[in-house]
Amino acid sequence: MSFQDTLDYMYNLLPMYQRVGKTAFKKDLTNTLKLCALLGHPQEKFKSIHVAGTNGKGSSAHMLASILQTAGYKTGLYTSPHLKSFTERIKIDGREVEESFVIEFIERLKHDIEEIQPSFFEITVAMAFDYFAGKQVDVAVIEVGLGGRFDSTNVIRPIISLITSIGLDHTDMLGETLPEIAFEKAGIIKDHVPVVISETQEEITDVFRAKAMEKKAPLYFADQEYQVNLTSCNAICQEFSISTTKEVAIFANTDLSGEYQLKNIPGVAKVVELMNKMKFPVDRQHFIDGMGHVVKNTGLLGRWQKLGEHPLTICDTVHNEAGVKYLVGQIEKMTFRDLFVIWGMVKEKDPEGIFRCLPKHAFYYFCEASVPRAMSAEKLMKFASESGMEGQVVRNVNDAIATARSRAKEDDLIIIGGSNFIIAEINDLKL
C-alpha cells in the first residue's frame, strides 16, 4: 500500500473520534491492551511522562519534549490530533515518524486489526508505542487523547504524571461538572507514581488528593511552588521569570506566545525538578534553551501562531469556554484599531457559552471545517445574531481570511479560532 492508501484504510475502517465524535470513544482499554500484547508490550520498554488536562496538555507536552531533547535525551512525543499530517502525532526529537513505518505497521497488523476492530486512536497509540520501543527512546512524553481513565494511552506506567488546567469540555462523555471531569483526568494517577497538578483549582483539589491518597502517589500542586511572571510579550515571543521561595528567579523566554502559556510553565518546571531527582539530569540552561525553542524543536503548530502582519493575523486552536476566556484576556492587552474574528466550531460544543465570552466589539466571519462534526456556519451566525454580534457567513476559512484581510487596515487585528479543524485547513499554517 502507498502512504495515502494506508491512511485511507485507517480512516475508513477504524472509527475516528475527530471525524465521527463520541461513537469512536470506548470506555475500555481492552483493545489497546490486546494490540500491545501482540506487539510484545512495547509500552513497558521505555520510560514515559503522561500528560492529561483540558487546556494546556498539548503545549505542556511539547515544552517537556523540547527541554528533554535539549538536555540530550532521545525523546519521543505522542500527541493528538494532528493538524496537517498524520505523522505529526508521533515524533522523536522533533522528527515525525517515517511514512514507511506507518505503512509497514498497518500491513504487519492488518489481520489483527480487522479481527480486533480497534478505533483509529487505539491503533495509533499502539503504533506510537511500538515505534518508541523500536527506536529505544530514553523517554517519551505521552499526551492523553480524551479524558484519562479510559483513554487508550492509559496502559502506560509513567515515571511522572502531569495534569494541566481542567475545564468544561467533552461534557457529553466526561461529565457535566469540573469534579466529574477531574475524576476522569485523575484516572492517569498510578500507584506510587508522582503526580503534578499545574494549576490549583479549589473546586477540584479534593478529587486529586483523594485519588493520589488511594494510589499512594506523591502529589504536587506546581503553582503553589513556582511563581511565573510575564516580563514582556509580543506576537511571536514572550519573556518570563520563574522562581520559588528557595531559588533566585530564572529569566527565560518561550516561542510559544499567548499569555495563557504561563499557566503551563509551573507544571513543566515541577516535572523537570522531579526528573532531576530520578537521575534524569536537566540543568537550568537546558530548561532555558528548551523553553526558548519549543516550536523550533518540536514543530508545534497553531498555538497563538502569527500568520501575517499589517494586519496582524493570529490563529489559535482554542475550542472551549475556558480557553476562550484566556484568548480574550490576551486580546484585551493588545493595541489595535478594529478586531476581526474568524470562527468555526464542532457540533458538540456549546456556542451560547462560548459566545458569551467572545468580544462583542468585533466583526465575525463564520466558517465550517470539511468534517462531519463541523457545526454549520449558518447556525453559528444565528447564535451570534441572538447574542448581539455582527458578522457574516464565509464557509471556507481561507476565503474568510482573504475577506477579512481585504477589509482590514494595517493596524487592525485578525484572530482565527474555535476548532482544531478550522486551524488545520489554513493554507498558510506552517513553521
N, C-alpha and C positions, 0 to 999 in steps of 0.2 A: 504493500500500500504506500501511496505517497503521504506526505505530512497532512495535506488537506483531506485526503481520503480518511486518514486516521482520525482527524478532528471531526469530520462528518459522522463517522461511525460512533464516536463518543457522544456527540451532541444529539444524534438521532436515536441511539439505542438506550442511552442512560438518562434517567430523569435529572434535569439540571435546575437547581433552585433559582439561579439567576434568570432563567427563561420562564419556568412554569410556576415558581413560588413554592408554597409550603407543601404541596403534594410530593416534592422531591426530598423533603426533610423527614428523616426517620429517627424516632426517639429510641434508638437501639444501636449498639456498637457491634452487633453480631457480624455484619458483612465485612466491616473493616478488619475485625479480628480474623475472620476466615481468610481474607486476602493476605494479611500479614503472615499468617501461618503458612500459606502456600509459598510465600517468599522467604521463609526462614526467619521470621520475626525481625525484620530489619530495624524496627523502632527501638530494639534493645541493643543495637550495635553502635550507637553514637550518643553523646551527651546532648541534652536539649534544654531550652528555656521555653516555657509555654506562656503565651500572651493572650488574655481574654479581655473583654470590656465592650462597652457600647461605642464610645468615642475615644479615639487615640490609640487603639491597639495596633493598627497598621503602621502608624507613624512611629510608635514606640518600638515595634519590632524592627523597623528599618534603622532607627537610631542605634539599637543594640547591635545589629548586624554590622553597621558601619564602624562602630567602636571596636568590636571584636576583630574584624578583619584588619583594621588599622593596627591593632596590637599583635598582628601576625598569626592569628588563628585561622585555619581553614574553616570558613563559616558558611553553613547552609542557611537558607532563608526560604520559608514557605509562607505564602500569603495568598489571599483571595479577596475579591475577584480580580481577574486581570482587566486591563483597560484596552490595550491594543493587540496583544498576542498572548496566547495560552502559555507560552514559555516564560512569561513574567512571573508566574506563580512559583516556580522552582528555580532557585539561584544558588550558586556557590561563589562567594567573594564577588558578588555583583554581576556575575556572568550567568545568563539564562541557560537552562537545560537545553541540550542539543536536540534538534528536531529528530535526529536519527534515534536517540534514546527513546523518545515518546513513541515512535513507530515500532521499535523493537519490543518495548514493554507491552504495548497493546497486542501485538502479534503473539508474543510469548504467553499472554494470559487470556487470549481471546476465548478459548473454550471454557475456561473457568469463569470469565466474566459473564458469558451467556448462561452458564449454569447458576451462578450466584445471583445475578441480576442486581448488582450494586448501583448506587446513584453515581452521577458524574463526580460529585465531590468525594465520595468514598474511594473511587478508583484513583482519583488524582492524589489524595492523601497517601494511599499505598504506593503510588508511583514516586512521590517525593521521598518517602522513607527508604524505598529501595535504591533510589539514586544517591541519597546522602550516605547510606551504608556502603554502597559500592565504591563511592569516591572517598570513603574514610575521612569524613569531615571531623574536625576537632569538636565542634559544637554546632548545633542547628537551632535557629530561632524559629519557633513554630507558632503562627498566628491561628487562633481559633476561627472557624468559619462563622458559626452561628451558635449563640448560647455558650455552652461549655460542657455541661454534664453529659449530654448525649451527642456532642459534636464528634465527628469522626477522628479528629486529631487527639481525642482524649484517651487514646490507647497508649500514649507515651507515659513514661515516668521521668519527669524532668528533674534537673538539679535545682531549679528555681521556677516558681510560678509568679506571673505578674498579672494583676487585674487593674485595668485603667478605669476611667470615669464610667459610671453607669447612668443610663438614661432610658426614657420610654421609647423603645424601638422593637420591632418584631413582636408587638404585644399579642398578636394572634397566635403565636407559638410559644412565647417565653413567659407570658403573664402580663397582667394589666397594671401592676404596681411596681415601684422600684424594689421593694423587698423580694417580690416574686422573681423578678429578673435577676437580682443579685444572687438569689439562691441558685439559679441555673448557671450563672458565671462561676460561682463558688464551687461548682462541681469539678473544676480542674484542680482543686486543692487535694494533694496526695499525702499519705501517711509520712510524717516526719520530714516533708519537703518544705523548705521556707517559702512563704508566700508574701509578696509585696503588693500593697494597695497604693496606687498612685495618688489618689485624692480622697481625703476623708469626707464622706457624706453621712451626716449624722443619722439620717433615716435608715441606713443600711449597715452601719458598722457592726451591729449585733449579729447580723447574718454572717458576716465574715468571721467574727470572733467565735461564734458557735461552731461553724464548720472547721475552723482551724483547731479549736479545742478537741472536737471529735476526732480529728486526724492527727492530733499531737504535732501539728505543724507550726513552727515559729512564724509569727505574724508581725508584719511591719507596715505602719502607715507612713509612707515615704514623705508626704508633705508636712508631717509633724517633725521630721528630722532635717529635711533640706528646704531651705528658702531660696526661691528663684525670683530674681527681679530683672525686668526688662531695662536695659540701659540705652538702647537705641533700636530703631526699626525702620526698614524701608520695604519696598515691594518685593525684593529678592533676597534679603538677608536681615537677620536681627541679632543684636548683641545682648548678652545677658550675664548676670552674675549668679553664682550658686554657692551657698555657704551652709555650714552647720554651726551649732553653738560651740563646737570644738575646733573648727578649722577656719583659717582665713579664706575669704571669698575667692573663688576661681572666676576669672573673667573669660568668657568664650563667646563664640558666635555660632549660628547654625544657618545653613542654606535652606532649611525648612521654614519658610516665612509663615506668618499668621500667628498672632499673639497667643492664640489658643494652644500652640505647641508648648508654651511654658508650663501648662498643666501636666504634660507628659514627662518633663525632664526629671522631677524628683524620683519617680518610679524607676526610670532608667538609671539614674545615679545610684540608687539603693541596690539595684540588681548588680551593677558593676562592683559596688563595695562588697557584696556578699560573694561574688565570684573571686575577688582577691583573697578572701578568707578560705576559699575552696582550692587554693593553689592554681587559680587561673589569673596570673598577673596581668593587670591592666593599669598602667600608670596614668598620672594626671595628663601627660601630653597626649597619650592615646585617646583619652576622653575628649580633650580639646580638639584634636585633629579629626577624630571620628565624628563629633557633633558638627564640625565646620564643613564636612563634605558628605553629608548623608545622601543627598540627591546624586552627587557625582559617584559615590561608592556603590550605591545600591540600585540606582535607576528609578527611584520613586517618582511617580507622576501624579499630577492632579491635586496636590495639597497647596492651596493658596499659590498657584503657579501663574507667573506672569506670561501672557501670550503676546503682549504688544504694548507699545507706548503711544501717547498722543492720538487717541485717548488711551489711558492706562486700561488694559484689559486683563482681568484676572479670573481664573477658574478654580473651583474647589469642589471636591466630591461630597461636601456636606449634604446630608439627606434626612436628618431627623431634627426634632424641635430643639434639643439641647445644642446640637451642632450649629443650628441656625442662629441661636442666641449668641454663641461665640462669634460667628461670622458678622452679625450685625454690630456687635461691640467693636470689632476691628474696623468696620466701615465708618463708624461714628468718630473714630480717632483720625480719619484721613481728611485731607483737604482736596476738594474738587468742586466743580460747579454743579453739573447735573448728573444724576445717577440713572443708569440703565441696567436692568436686571433681566437676564435670560434664564428661564426656569423651566424645568421639566421634572416629573415625579413618576413613581410607580404606584399601581392601584391600591396597594395595601397601606400606604402612608395616609396620615391624617392631614389633608390640606388646610382644614379650618385652623387647627392648632398651629401649623407652620406659618400660615398667612397672618395670624395674629402677631407673630414675631417679626415678620419681614417689614422693611421700611415702607411707609405709606407714601413718601415723597418721591419715589422712583417711578420710571416708566418701564413697564414689563413687556417682554416678548415671551409668549408661552409656546413651548415646543414639546415634542414627544420622541422618545427613542424608538428604534426599529426592533422592539422586542414585545412579545405578547403581554408582558406585565406592565407596559407603559400606560400611564393614565392619559386620557386624551387631552390634547391642548385645549379643546373647547370646554371640557369640564373644569380645567384649571382656570380658564378665562371667566367662567361662570362664578366660581368661588371668589376670584379676585374682584369681580364687579360687586358681588354682595358684601365684600369687605371694604369697599370704597377705594379700590386700587385701579389705576389706569393702565391699560395695555392693549395688546393685540395678539392674535394667533399667528405664529410663523413656525410651522411644524418642524422643519429641519433646523438643527442647532447651528449649522454652518451658514444657512441662509439668515438665521436670526442674528448671528454675529455680524454678517455683512450689512444687514439692515441697520443694526444699532450703530455700527461704525460710520455709515453714510449719514446718519442723523447727528451723531455726537460731535462736539467741538473738541479741540486738543486738550482742554483742561477738564473734560468730563471723565467719568469712571464707568466702566462696564464690568459687571460681575456675572459669572455663569455658574449655575449650580443646581442642586435639587436631586441629583441622581448620579451614581457611577456611570450609568448607561449613557446619559447625556454627555458627560465629560469624555467618555470613550469614543464618541462619534465626532469629536472636534478634530478637524483635519490638521490644525496647527499644533496639536498636542505632541510634543517631543522634548527631549532634553536639550 
